[in-house]
């Protein structure tokens, strides 16, 4: 049987691109990647990566439309790659930058996966951005979204059908927590970029409240923050100002392959984002049987069953977050129950192996039926 050949238009440095490419390759799909930036990812040897070598500052997804002019210079290179690789499908990950490349290539069949800021932020900045997004979405036979809320947002810019394709986790790597709270200290944790959009300041304020309440019950607690970003110094200063810095540990950015082990060290996972299109970090935490506390924004409520796998609270509300942190901190049985139910929820809905099979089915249907 002829191998399915997919050319991904995607940022080769993204862990999400790496996961899709490697997993599809492992499933017998021949994969090549066309990336605007030099590759710094870890890919299987058989995956061909074509790059243009642009500095990331020119291809950053947050840049305005005028920086997108650089993409016009790459069309000739992309067409050469298409001619050489002869893909069955062209699949753009990110609707604006790589979506524009795919649209201008005029290759068919063409698929676009929306990622988040390309839908929630980019088209709202300027009228030109809005027009570019609508233009890009005219060309794909199929549009994919990892969450229902993002699919709804995408539907504002196109009348085409949007398929929801969850971005799950490898449940064999993100394993169920083997032991619960071996010592007397409750460890709250988060794994996020230290950026204002992720509400780490709210988390620190909430932890300050919950820590003092737990101390009144003779329960010690810590907050472990994994991730780097522009707000690091500001957040450390906030912890010092609240006199809670000795209980908060900034551990920096880690490779994704180390995330499962770090999650095993947590008792409760907290994500108080102000905006988020999809909560893959929450799915990873639930897969490790951690109870979760998330803010009611974007795609986060889709990956949590309130009062069963965790709590959903209002954003930018440290008092409400602290109350739920305290509730889980003093109740070991509830932590374990929520965690086990979270693991089951992930097994049923976000098993990565199932997600990859679903993507291959979409590819085949796009070729056979034209979706």
C-alpha positions in Angstrom: 0.0 0.0 0.0 1.3 3.5 -0.9 2.3 5.5 2.0 0.3 8.6 2.8 2.5 11.7 2.3 1.8 14.8 4.3 3.6 18.1 4.0 3.2 20.1 7.2 3.5 23.9 7.1 4.5 24.6 10.7 7.0 26.0 13.1 9.5 23.2 13.4 10.7 24.4 16.8 7.2 24.0 18.4 6.7 20.9 20.6 3.2 20.6 19.2 4.6 20.3 15.7 7.2 17.8 16.9 4.5 15.6 18.5 2.3 15.6 15.5 5.1 14.9 13.0 6.8 12.1 15.1 3.6 10.4 16.0 2.2 10.5 12.4 5.6 9.1 11.2 5.4 6.3 13.8 2.0 5.5 12.4 3.3 4.9 8.9 2.7 8.4 7.4 5.5 9.9 5.4 6.1 13.4 6.8 8.0 16.5 5.6 7.9 19.9 7.3 8.2 23.3 5.7 9.2 25.8 8.4 10.1 29.5 8.2 12.7 29.2 11.0 15.6 26.9 11.5 14.7 23.7 13.2 15.7 23.2 16.9 13.3 20.3 17.6 13.8 16.6 18.0 12.5 14.6 15.0 12.7 11.1 13.7 15.5 10.7 11.2 13.2 9.9 8.3 11.3 13.2 8.6 12.6 15.8 6.0 12.6 19.4 7.3 12.8 22.3 4.9 13.6 25.7 6.5 14.1 29.2 5.3 16.3 30.2 8.2 14.5 33.4 9.1 15.1 34.9 12.5 12.2 34.1 14.8 11.6 37.7 15.5 10.3 38.1 11.9 8.1 35.0 12.0 6.7 35.4 15.5 3.0 34.7 15.5 2.3 37.9 17.5 3.8 40.3 14.9 1.5 42.4 12.8 0.5 41.9 9.2 3.3 44.0 7.8 5.8 41.4 9.1 3.9 38.8 7.1 5.3 40.3 3.9 8.3 38.0 4.6 6.1 35.0 3.8 5.5 36.2 0.3 9.2 35.7 -0.4 9.0 32.0 0.5 6.2 30.9 -1.9 8.8 30.0 -4.6 10.7 27.8 -2.1 7.5 26.2 -1.0 6.4 25.3 -4.5 9.8 23.8 -5.1 9.4 21.6 -2.0 5.9 20.6 -3.1 7.2 19.6 -6.5 10.0 17.6 -4.9 8.1 15.9 -2.0 4.8 15.4 -4.0 2.5 15.4 -0.9 -1.0 14.0 -0.9 -2.1 16.8 1.5 -0.7 20.1 2.5 -1.5 20.8 6.2 -0.9 24.3 7.7 -0.6 24.6 11.5 -1.6 28.1 12.4 -4.2 29.9 10.2 -2.4 33.2 9.6 1.3 32.8 8.8 1.5 29.2 7.6 -2.2 29.4 6.5 -1.3 32.3 4.2 1.6 30.3 2.7 -0.7 27.3 2.0 -3.4 29.6 0.5 -0.9 31.3 -1.8 0.5 27.9 -2.9 -2.9 26.9 -4.3 -2.1 23.3 -3.6 -5.0 20.9 -3.0 -6.1 19.2 -0.9 -5.2 21.8 1.8 -6.0 21.6 5.5 -5.6 24.4 8.1 -5.4 23.8 11.9 -6.1 26.8 14.0 -4.0 27.2 17.2 -5.3 30.0 19.3 -3.9 33.5 18.9 -4.3 33.2 15.1 -8.1 33.2 15.8 -8.6 35.0 19.1 -6.0 37.8 18.7 -4.7 38.3 15.2 -8.0 39.3 13.4 -9.0 41.7 16.1 -5.9 43.9 15.8 -6.5 45.5 12.4 -9.0 45.3 9.5 -6.2 44.1 7.3 -5.5 41.2 9.7 -9.2 40.3 9.6 -9.2 40.3 5.8 -6.1 38.1 5.6 -7.6 35.5 8.0 -10.8 35.4 6.0 -8.8 35.0 2.8 -6.7 32.2 4.2 -9.8 30.3 5.3 -11.3 30.3 1.8 -8.9 27.7 0.5 -8.7 24.7 2.8 -11.1 21.7 2.3 -11.0 21.1 6.0 -10.4 23.3 9.0 -9.4 21.7 12.3 -9.6 23.1 15.9 -8.4 21.5 19.2 -11.3 22.9 21.2 -15.0 23.7 20.7 -14.6 27.3 21.9 -12.0 27.9 19.3 -14.1 26.2 16.6 -16.9 28.6 17.5 -14.6 31.6 17.3 -13.2 30.4 13.9 -16.8 30.2 12.5 -17.0 34.0 12.7 -14.6 34.1 9.8 -15.8 31.2 7.6 -18.9 29.3 6.8 -17.0 26.1 6.4 -17.4 23.1 8.7 -14.8 23.0 11.5 -13.8 19.6 12.9 -12.7 19.4 16.6 -9.5 17.3 16.9 -8.4 17.1 20.5 -4.7 17.5 21.2 -4.3 14.8 23.8 -1.5 13.2 25.8 0.5 10.0 25.7 -1.1 8.3 28.7 1.8 5.8 28.8 4.2 8.7 29.6 1.9 10.9 31.6 1.2 8.1 34.1 -1.1 7.9 37.0 0.5 9.3 40.2 1.8 6.4 42.1 1.7 7.9 45.6 -0.1 10.8 47.2 1.6 13.4 49.5 4.4 11.3 51.0 5.2 14.1 53.3 3.2 16.7 55.2 3.7 19.5 52.6 1.1 20.1 50.0 2.7 21.0 46.6 0.7 23.3 44.3 2.2 23.5 40.9 1.8 25.0 37.4 3.7 24.7 34.2 3.2 27.9 32.1 5.2 30.6 30.3 5.6 33.6 32.7 3.5 35.9 30.6 0.6 38.1 31.8 -1.9 36.1 29.8 -1.4 33.1 32.1 -2.3 34.8 35.3 0.7 33.7 37.4 0.3 36.9 39.5 -3.2 35.8 40.4 -1.9 32.3 41.3 0.8 33.8 43.6 -1.8 36.0 45.4 -4.1 33.0 45.8 -1.3 30.9 47.1 -0.5 33.5 49.7 -4.1 33.3 51.0 -4.4 29.6 50.9 -1.0 29.0 52.4 -1.8 31.0 55.5 -5.2 29.3 55.9 -3.6 25.9 55.6 -0.9 26.8 58.2 -3.8 27.5 60.6 -4.7 23.8 60.2 -1.0 22.9 60.7 -0.6 22.0 57.0 2.5 23.4 55.2 2.3 24.1 51.4 4.6 25.2 48.6 4.0 26.6 45.1 6.2 25.3 42.3 6.2 27.4 39.1 7.8 25.8 36.1 8.4 28.0 33.0 10.4 31.0 31.9 9.2 34.3 30.5 9.2 38.1 30.5 7.4 38.4 33.8 9.8 36.3 35.9 11.5 39.2 37.8 8.1 40.9 38.4 6.6 37.8 39.7 9.5 37.1 42.1 9.2 40.6 43.3 5.5 40.0 44.0 6.3 36.9 46.0 8.8 38.9 48.1 6.4 41.8 48.6 3.8 39.3 50.0 6.6 37.7 52.2 5.8 34.3 50.7 8.9 33.9 48.6 10.4 31.2 50.8 7.4 29.0 49.9 7.4 29.7 46.1 10.0 28.0 43.9 10.6 29.3 40.4 12.1 26.3 38.6 12.6 27.8 35.1 11.8 26.3 31.7 12.2 22.6 31.2 12.2 20.3 28.2 8.8 18.8 27.5 10.1 15.3 28.1 10.7 16.2 31.7 7.1 17.4 32.3 5.7 14.0 33.3 8.2 13.6 36.1 7.7 17.1 37.4 3.9 16.5 37.5 4.5 13.5 39.7 6.0 15.9 42.3 2.8 18.0 42.5 -0.3 17.4 44.6 -2.6 19.9 42.9 -2.3 21.6 39.5 -3.4 25.2 39.1 -3.9 27.2 35.9 -5.5 30.6 36.3 -5.1 31.9 32.8 -6.8 35.1 31.6 -7.0 33.7 28.1 -6.3 30.3 26.7 -7.6 28.5 23.6 -7.0 25.0 24.8 -5.7 23.4 28.0 -3.2 20.7 27.0 -1.2 21.3 30.3 -4.5 20.6 32.2 -4.9 17.3 30.2 -1.4 16.3 31.1 -1.9 17.0 34.8 -5.2 15.1 34.8 -3.5 12.2 33.0 -1.1 12.1 36.0 -4.2 11.9 38.3 -3.8 15.4 39.7 -6.8 17.4 40.7 -6.9 20.7 38.8 -8.1 24.2 39.4 -8.6 26.3 36.3 -10.1 29.7 35.3 -13.3 29.8 33.3 -11.8 31.1 30.1 -11.4 29.8 26.5 -11.0 26.1 26.2 -10.1 25.3 29.8 -13.6 24.4 30.9 -13.7 21.8 28.1 -10.9 19.8 29.7 -12.3 19.8 33.3 -15.4 18.3 34.8 -16.3 20.8 37.5 -16.5 19.2 41.0 -15.4 15.8 39.5 -11.9 16.2 38.1 -11.3 19.7 39.5 -12.7 23.1 40.0 -13.6 25.8 37.5 -13.4 29.4 38.9 -13.7 32.9 37.6 -10.6 34.5 36.2 -8.6 37.1 38.1 -10.1 36.1 41.4 -7.4 35.1 43.9 -9.9 34.8 46.7 -12.0 32.2 44.9 -8.9 30.4 43.7 -7.5 30.4 47.3 -10.8 28.9 48.6 -10.6 26.0 46.2 -6.8 25.5 46.9 -7.6 25.3 50.6 -10.5 22.9 50.0 -8.3 20.5 48.2 -5.3 21.1 50.4 -7.1 19.9 53.6 -9.0 17.0 51.9 -6.7 14.2 50.8 -9.6 11.9 49.9 -11.0 14.6 47.6 -7.6 15.1 46.0 -7.3 11.4 45.2 -10.9 11.1 44.0 -10.7 14.1 41.7 -7.3 12.8 40.4 -8.5 9.3 39.6 -11.6 10.7 37.9 -9.4 13.0 35.9 -7.3 10.2 34.7 -10.4 8.3 33.6 -11.6 11.4 31.8 -8.4 11.7 29.9 -8.3 8.0 29.0 -11.8 8.4 27.5 -11.4 11.7 25.7 -7.8 12.7 25.2 -5.8 9.6 24.5 -3.1 10.7 22.1 -3.0 7.4 20.2 -6.7 7.9 19.5 -6.1 11.5 18.4 -3.5 10.4 15.9 -5.7 7.8 14.4 -8.4 10.4 14.1 -6.1 12.7 12.2 -5.1 10.0 9.8 -8.8 9.3 9.2 -9.3 13.0 8.4 -6.4 12.9 5.9 -7.8 9.8 4.1 -11.3 11.3 4.0 -9.9 14.5 2.6 -8.3 12.6 -0.3 -11.2 10.2 -1.0 -14.2 12.3 -0.3 -12.8 15.8 -0.5 -14.4 16.6 2.9 
